[in-house]
């Protein structure tokens, strides 16, 4: 799901890069326009196209003399410039004239053989000499000198060609270098801007129902994100307050529940023995167990300091405490130990409650027949086996969910096995259920060994 979500970091990087590319392109266009308008970088003269058209129309005849061919480009220039004139010379002094050549330029070319290009014109003394352009260029007839007027306009194609030369030779390398710098620098800048959010995300991952008081850091959080972080912290504060009220109510109800249950058990002791007393006794034990389970859930919210405890002693104590209940339910309790001492690190009261819940589960769902065997070993931990109908494989994971009960076995409250799993998890151990040797259920409760 996370991989399919858009990345805000890369969205900012891409948009910054895109905006910078647009601004750089506009800047490049403005620079080219300014350089062209001022003539500081590239000069595009209106007679350049005329000189090109003339030079490409000059060739040699079969005798080697200069010859003029009316090319389409030259015809186009004649159409655009009705007064077109020009003088063409080669290095040998051969000349071709066309149009009405101003007298001032009739013989000027021979005197300027050593000049690559020049521009002329004058209005001194009231005598106006039209502007002209002289340039040595290459042609099909070889190197020639072209002298012509400067009238005309520059075509759009020539302007775009000149601008492309400027762009690709000077501005494009600058844009490429700038783009590369942007792609490198922008992620660094954005990553530093998001560093405070990364710490908030890391702190959010530490939020746990059993660890109140966790808040997202607000130091160095961007102003735009600060309201969201503060709203989350306010929500966490309200959740902590509500959770504390719930815990206090939960604990108070569990304590208040124990008093009438104890009174009920005392009154049951005064009744004569019989099947009804046994049933009432079992129901009372179930109520007392439920109250203890509620209290145990509250105790699990408080962290404990692990100490070395003996599983053999704990299991033996639980069996002796619950033996009367098992016998009254028509079971034969049996305790087996492989070693005299099996030490683990943990909380004695919590582990004892976990073992008691597993044994009570066997008493309740063992079919009221056969034996309930509690076995303790270093390799297997504590196993509790009954000879009932067992647990279907598809239900063996769900039975540890809170308030989940097997179909047709509705006497429990669905909290005991969930509490066992939580106690095992807090101790770094686990609980699982497998098939018993005689078809019943075997619960295996294991804890990390001490030492």
C-alpha positions in Angstrom: 0.0 0.0 0.0 2.8 2.4 0.9 4.7 1.8 -2.4 1.6 2.8 -4.4 1.2 6.1 -2.5 2.6 9.3 -4.1 5.8 10.5 -2.5 5.5 14.1 -1.3 9.3 14.4 -1.2 9.8 13.4 -4.9 6.7 15.4 -5.9 8.4 18.5 -4.4 11.7 17.7 -6.1 10.1 17.1 -9.5 8.0 20.3 -9.3 10.9 22.4 -8.2 13.0 21.0 -11.1 10.1 21.6 -13.5 9.7 25.2 -12.4 13.4 25.9 -12.5 13.5 24.4 -16.0 10.7 26.8 -17.1 12.4 29.8 -15.6 15.8 28.9 -17.1 14.2 28.5 -20.5 12.5 31.9 -20.3 15.8 33.4 -19.2 17.6 31.8 -22.1 15.0 33.2 -24.5 15.4 36.7 -23.0 19.2 36.5 -23.1 19.2 35.4 -26.8 16.7 38.2 -27.7 18.7 40.8 -25.8 22.0 39.7 -27.4 20.4 39.7 -30.9 18.8 43.1 -30.4 22.0 44.7 -29.3 24.2 42.8 -31.7 26.5 41.9 -28.9 26.6 38.1 -29.6 25.4 37.5 -33.1 24.6 39.8 -36.0 21.9 39.0 -38.6 22.0 41.4 -41.5 19.2 41.7 -44.1 21.7 41.5 -47.0 23.1 38.1 -45.8 20.3 36.2 -47.6 20.9 38.3 -50.7 24.6 37.6 -50.7 23.9 33.8 -50.2 21.4 33.8 -53.1 23.9 35.6 -55.3 26.8 33.4 -54.4 24.9 30.2 -55.1 23.8 31.5 -58.6 27.4 32.2 -59.7 29.2 29.4 -61.6 31.5 28.9 -64.5 30.7 28.4 -68.2 32.5 25.9 -70.4 35.3 28.4 -71.0 35.9 29.0 -67.3 34.4 32.5 -67.3 32.0 33.6 -64.5 28.4 32.9 -65.4 25.1 33.9 -63.7 22.3 31.4 -63.3 18.8 32.5 -62.2 18.3 30.2 -59.3 14.9 30.1 -57.4 16.6 31.9 -54.4 17.9 34.7 -56.7 14.5 35.0 -58.3 12.9 35.3 -54.9 15.3 38.0 -53.9 14.6 39.9 -57.2 10.9 39.7 -56.4 11.3 41.0 -52.9 13.9 43.7 -54.0 12.9 45.3 -57.3 16.0 47.5 -57.2 18.4 44.7 -56.6 21.9 45.3 -57.9 25.2 43.5 -57.3 28.8 43.3 -58.5 30.7 39.9 -58.4 34.4 39.6 -58.8 36.8 36.6 -58.5 40.5 36.6 -57.6 41.5 36.9 -61.3 39.6 40.2 -61.7 36.6 38.8 -63.7 33.5 40.8 -63.0 29.7 40.2 -63.3 27.4 43.2 -62.8 23.6 43.1 -62.5 21.1 45.8 -62.0 21.7 49.5 -61.6 25.0 49.7 -59.7 25.5 53.1 -58.0 28.5 54.9 -59.6 30.3 55.1 -56.3 30.6 51.3 -56.2 31.3 50.6 -59.9 35.0 50.1 -59.4 35.5 49.8 -55.6 35.8 46.1 -55.4 39.3 45.9 -57.0 40.7 48.2 -54.4 39.4 46.0 -51.5 40.7 42.6 -52.4 42.3 42.3 -49.0 39.1 43.1 -47.0 37.0 40.1 -46.0 33.8 42.1 -45.5 32.8 45.8 -45.2 29.8 48.1 -45.1 29.5 51.4 -47.0 27.3 54.4 -47.2 27.5 58.2 -46.9 25.4 61.4 -47.1 28.2 63.9 -46.7 27.9 67.2 -48.6 24.4 66.6 -49.5 25.4 63.7 -51.8 23.7 60.5 -50.6 25.5 57.2 -51.4 23.2 54.2 -50.8 24.3 51.7 -48.2 26.1 48.6 -49.6 27.7 45.4 -48.3 30.9 43.8 -49.5 31.9 40.2 -48.6 34.2 37.5 -49.8 32.2 34.2 -49.9 32.4 30.7 -51.3 30.4 29.8 -54.4 30.2 27.1 -57.1 32.7 29.2 -59.1 35.1 29.3 -56.1 35.8 32.2 -53.8 34.2 35.4 -55.0 33.6 39.0 -53.9 30.0 40.1 -53.7 29.0 43.7 -53.4 25.3 44.5 -53.1 22.8 46.8 -51.4 21.5 46.3 -47.9 17.8 46.5 -48.6 15.5 43.6 -47.6 14.4 41.7 -44.5 15.6 38.7 -42.6 13.5 35.6 -43.0 12.1 33.8 -40.0 14.0 30.6 -40.8 17.3 32.5 -40.7 16.4 34.1 -37.4 15.5 30.7 -35.9 18.6 29.2 -37.3 20.8 31.9 -35.7 19.0 31.6 -32.4 19.4 27.8 -32.4 23.1 28.2 -33.0 23.3 30.5 -30.0 21.1 28.2 -27.9 22.9 24.9 -28.7 26.4 26.3 -28.5 26.1 28.4 -25.4 22.8 28.2 -23.5 22.0 24.5 -23.7 25.3 23.4 -21.9 24.4 25.9 -19.2 20.9 24.5 -18.9 22.2 20.9 -18.7 24.7 21.8 -16.0 22.0 23.7 -14.1 19.5 20.9 -14.4 22.0 18.3 -13.1 22.9 20.6 -10.2 19.2 21.0 -9.5 18.5 17.2 -9.5 21.4 16.7 -7.1 20.8 19.7 -4.8 16.9 19.7 -4.7 16.7 16.2 -3.1 19.3 17.2 -0.5 17.4 20.4 0.4 14.1 18.6 0.5 15.5 15.7 2.6 16.9 18.2 5.1 13.6 20.0 5.2 11.9 16.6 5.9 14.4 15.5 8.6 12.2 16.8 11.4 9.3 14.8 9.9 11.4 11.7 9.8 12.0 12.0 13.6 8.2 12.5 14.1 7.5 9.3 12.0 10.1 7.4 14.0 8.4 8.5 17.3 5.0 7.6 15.9 6.2 4.1 15.4 6.9 3.9 19.1 3.2 4.6 20.1 1.9 1.7 22.0 -1.2 1.2 24.1 0.9 0.1 27.1 3.3 3.1 26.8 1.4 6.2 27.6 2.9 9.7 27.3 4.4 9.2 23.9 4.2 12.4 21.8 5.5 13.5 18.4 8.4 16.0 18.5 7.6 19.5 17.5 11.1 20.9 17.4 12.1 22.1 13.9 8.8 20.9 12.4 7.9 23.2 9.4 5.2 25.7 10.2 2.9 24.1 7.6 3.1 20.7 9.2 3.0 21.9 12.9 -0.8 22.0 13.2 -1.0 18.4 12.1 1.6 17.3 14.6 0.0 19.3 17.4 -3.4 17.8 16.5 -1.9 14.3 16.7 -0.4 15.0 20.1 -3.7 16.4 21.3 -5.4 13.2 20.1 -2.8 11.1 21.9 -3.4 13.1 25.1 -7.1 12.4 24.9 -6.5 8.7 24.2 -4.2 8.5 27.2 -6.8 10.1 29.5 -9.6 7.9 28.2 -7.4 4.8 28.6 -6.5 5.7 32.2 -10.2 6.2 33.0 -11.0 2.9 31.4 -8.3 1.1 33.4 -9.4 2.6 36.7 -13.0 1.6 35.9 -12.0 -1.9 34.8 -9.9 -2.4 38.0 -12.7 -1.1 40.2 -15.3 -3.3 38.7 -13.1 -6.4 39.0 -12.4 -5.7 42.7 -16.1 -5.0 43.4 -17.0 -8.2 41.6 -14.9 -10.3 43.9 -16.9 -9.4 47.0 -20.3 -10.9 46.0 -18.5 -13.9 44.5 -16.7 -14.5 47.9 -20.0 -14.2 49.7 -21.7 -16.6 47.3 -18.9 -19.2 47.8 -19.3 -18.9 51.6 -23.0 -19.5 51.4 -22.5 -22.5 49.1 -20.3 -24.1 51.7 -23.3 -24.3 54.0 -25.4 -26.2 51.5 -25.7 -30.0 51.7 -23.6 -32.0 49.2 -25.3 -33.0 45.9 -25.3 -32.5 42.2 -26.8 -29.0 42.5 -24.1 -27.8 44.9 -21.4 -29.1 42.5 -22.9 -27.2 39.6 -23.3 -24.0 41.6 -19.8 -24.5 42.9 -18.4 -24.7 39.3 -20.4 -21.6 38.2 -19.1 -19.7 41.2 -15.6 -20.7 40.4 -16.1 -19.5 36.8 -17.3 -16.1 38.1 -14.3 -15.8 40.5 -12.0 -16.8 37.6 -13.5 -14.1 35.4 -12.9 -11.5 38.1 -9.3 -12.7 38.4 -8.8 -12.5 34.7 -10.0 -8.9 34.6 -7.5 -8.1 37.3 -4.8 -10.0 35.5 -5.4 -8.0 32.4 -4.8 -4.9 34.5 -1.7 -6.3 36.0 -0.3 -7.0 32.5 -0.3 -3.2 31.8 2.3 -2.7 34.5 5.8 -3.8 33.6 7.5 -6.3 35.9 11.1 -6.9 36.8 12.0 -10.5 35.7 13.2 -12.8 38.4 14.2 -16.5 38.5 11.2 -18.7 39.1 10.7 -22.5 39.2 8.2 -23.9 36.7 8.0 -27.1 38.6 7.0 -25.4 41.8 4.5 -23.2 40.0 2.8 -26.1 38.1 2.7 -28.2 41.2 1.1 -25.4 43.2 -1.6 -24.8 40.5 -2.4 -28.6 40.3 -2.8 -28.8 44.1 -5.1 -25.7 44.1 -7.3 -26.8 41.2 -7.3 -30.6 42.1 -10.6 -30.3 44.1 -12.3 -28.6 41.1 -11.0 -31.2 38.7 -12.1 -34.1 40.9 -15.5 -32.5 41.4 -15.8 -32.4 37.6 -15.0 -36.1 37.3 -11.4 -35.8 36.2 -8.3 -37.5 37.5 -5.6 -34.8 37.9 -2.0 -36.0 37.3 1.3 -34.1 37.7 4.5 -35.2 36.0 8.0 -33.6 36.2 11.2 -34.5 34.4 13.5 -32.4 36.6 13.2 -31.3 40.2 13.8 -27.6 39.2 13.2 -25.9 35.9 14.1 -22.2 36.2 12.9 -19.4 33.9 13.0 -15.6 34.1 9.7 -14.0 34.7 6.9 -12.9 37.0 5.7 -15.7 39.3 2.2 -14.4 39.7 1.7 -13.9 35.9 3.1 -17.4 35.0 1.0 -19.0 37.7 -2.1 -17.3 36.3 -1.3 -18.5 32.8 -0.9 -22.2 34.0 -4.1 -21.9 36.0 -6.0 -20.6 33.0 -4.8 -23.5 30.8 -5.7 -26.1 33.5 -9.2 -24.5 34.0 -9.7 -24.5 30.3 -9.0 -28.3 30.3 -11.4 -28.8 33.2 -14.1 -26.9 31.4 -13.7 -28.4 27.9 -12.2 -31.8 28.6 -15.4 -33.7 28.4 -15.6 -34.5 32.2 -13.8 -37.7 31.8 -10.3 -39.2 31.9 -7.2 -37.5 33.2 -5.8 -34.0 33.1 -2.0 -34.3 32.9 0.3 -31.4 33.8 3.8 -32.1 32.6 6.9 -30.0 33.3 10.2 -30.4 31.4 13.2 -28.3 30.5 12.7 -29.1 26.8 8.9 -28.8 26.6 8.1 -26.2 29.3 4.6 -26.8 30.8 2.1 -29.0 28.9 -1.5 -29.5 29.9 -3.3 -32.5 28.2 -6.9 -33.6 28.5 -8.8 -36.5 27.0 -11.7 -34.5 25.5 -12.8 -33.9 22.0 -9.7 -31.8 21.1 -9.6 -28.6 19.1 -10.2 -28.5 15.3 -7.0 -27.4 13.4 -8.8 -24.4 11.9 -9.7 -23.0 15.3 -6.2 -23.4 17.0 -5.1 -19.9 16.2 -8.5 -18.2 16.8 -9.0 -19.6 20.3 -6.4 -17.2 21.6 -8.4 -14.2 20.3 -10.3 -12.3 23.1 -13.9 -13.3 23.6 -13.7 -16.1 21.0 -15.4 -19.4 21.9 -15.6 -22.6 20.1 -19.0 -23.5 18.6 -21.0 -25.6 21.0 -18.7 -24.8 24.0 -20.3 -21.7 25.3 -19.5 -21.8 29.1 -16.3 -19.8 28.9 -15.9 -16.0 28.5 -13.1 -16.2 25.9 -10.6 -14.3 28.0 -8.5 -17.0 29.6 -6.5 -18.2 26.6 -6.0 -14.7 25.4 -4.5 -13.8 28.8 -2.2 -16.9 28.6 -1.0 -15.7 25.2 -0.3 -12.2 26.4 1.6 -13.5 29.5 3.7 -15.7 27.3 4.4 -12.9 24.8 5.5 -10.5 27.6 7.9 -13.2 28.8 9.4 -13.8 25.4 7.7 -17.2 25.2 4.8 -18.8 23.4 1.8 -21.0 23.8 0.4 -23.4 21.2 -2.1 -26.3 21.0 -1.5 -29.7 19.4 -3.3 -33.0 19.3 -3.1 -35.0 22.6 -2.0 -38.6 22.6 -5.5 -39.8 23.2 -7.4 -37.4 20.9 -7.8 -34.5 23.3 -6.0 -31.2 23.3 -2.4 -30.5 24.5 -1.5 -26.9 25.4 2.3 -26.3 25.4 3.4 -23.2 27.3 7.2 -22.4 27.0 9.4 -19.7 28.4 13.1 -18.7 27.9 15.2 -20.7 30.4 17.1 -18.8 33.1 20.9 -18.9 32.7 
